[in-house]
Amino acid sequence: DASSLTSMMPSPASSSTRRRKKATSPLFPGNDNIRQPEAGIYVRGIWVRKPPIPDTLMCFFGSRLQVSGRDRNDVHEEELVDAVAHVIRKCNNLERLRGLLEPLRGIRSSSSSIDDDTRERRSKRHTMGNKGQNDWLLKSPRFLNQLWMMEKHRNYVLHNVLQIPQNAIFVSSRTTKSSDPFLRWASDFLQKKGAPLAPIEPGANRYLFEEVSEAELTDRCVRILNDDLKQNNNKKADDDARNLETLQVAFRKILSFMGTGSGRKVIFSPDVTVAFVHNNRYLFVPEALLTRELLVKVLNVCQCHLDGANGEKYSCLVQALFESLPGGRTRALNVEDVEKVIERARQVKKENANFLAQSR
C-alpha cells in the first residue's frame, strides 16, 4: 500500500469529467489530449466505483484492498475503512494531516478576539461544509466516523495527529455547569489539581471527543484524593484530629443502624465538599464540622448509591434528625447527639410498625 496521504487526495475533476468528458483545465499542462482523472476508488490503477468521500481519488496499490462483487465493481466497506486507516496512520506529513483533521475539534469558542459575526460565519461553514481545499477529507462524516469508532484509530488521531495528551479528560459545559453538585465539584476539583481537562468545543466530533462518564470522573477524583491522604495522613492539628475522630465514630454508628456498615469504609477529606460513593464500598465525606445538614446530605447519598440501604431506616433517621436536632449550619454536633438521633429513629420505626399493625 502507498505509505503517504498522496494515495488519497482531492480530485481535480469536475462533474463533467466524471461523465468522462474532456477536461477544460488538464492536470498536465501542455498536453490537451490528457484527461483529468475521475474521482473514485482505484485498485491497482483500475477505477472500481465512486468514492465514499466526494470528489476524491482513493488509490490502493497493494493487497490490502481487493475488488468484490459479481462484476468486480465494488469493494467491501470494512476492508475500505481498514485501508483508509492504514493510509492515515502511514502519513509522513503529520502537519498536513493535522490541518485536514483540525475541524474535527469543533469551533474554538475560547478566542475572545473573534466577533459574533465571524463566529457565526464559521459556525455555518462548519455545519454546511467548507468548500475549500482544506476540508475535502471531512466531506463524508459517516464514512470517517467508522474509523473514529475504533479505539486504536481514535487514539492515533487524538494523540498522534491532534496532539492531545494521553490522559486527557473531555468535558463540556454539561459537566462543568451541571445541575448535579457532584459533577460540578468533580470538574472543579480536577482542574484545581492540574488534571488535563480538555474542553469539548461546539461542533466537535462526538466519536472522537466523548464526554467523560460520571464513573470515570469519580475514579480520577478518588485516585488524587487517595494520594493526597497518604501524603497528609499524619499532618493534622489537635482540633482537626478530634473533629475527625468525632466524624468517624458518628458515621460508623449511622451506617451500622442503616445496615450498610459491613464492608464499607468512610473516608474524610477537606477537599471533598460533596459526599459520594465509589465502587459501592468507599464513602467519601467532607472533613468538616459535624452538623445536621452534613448528616442529611450524607444520608441521602447513602440511600441513593449504597446497595443494601434500608429505606425504612433511612426515613426514620431523617425524621429523627429533624425532631431531635436544632437546625443551623454552624451548630456542631457530638457523638452523644448522634446516639440520641439513632435512639429516636428506633422509636419512630417501632411507632410506624405499631400503626401499621393497628390499621390492619
PyMOL commands that set and color helices and strands:
alter all, ss='L'
color gray80, all
select helices_A, chain A and resi 5-7+15-18+77-89+94-105+116-128+133-138+141-148+151-161+173-176+181-192+214-231+238-258+292-305+311-324+335-359
alter helices_A, ss='H'
color red, helices_A
select strands_A, chain A and resi 8-10+40-43+46-49+56-60+67-68+74-75+169-171+197-199+265-269+276-278+282-286
alter strands_A, ss='S'
color yellow, strands_A
deselect
rebuild
show_as cartoon
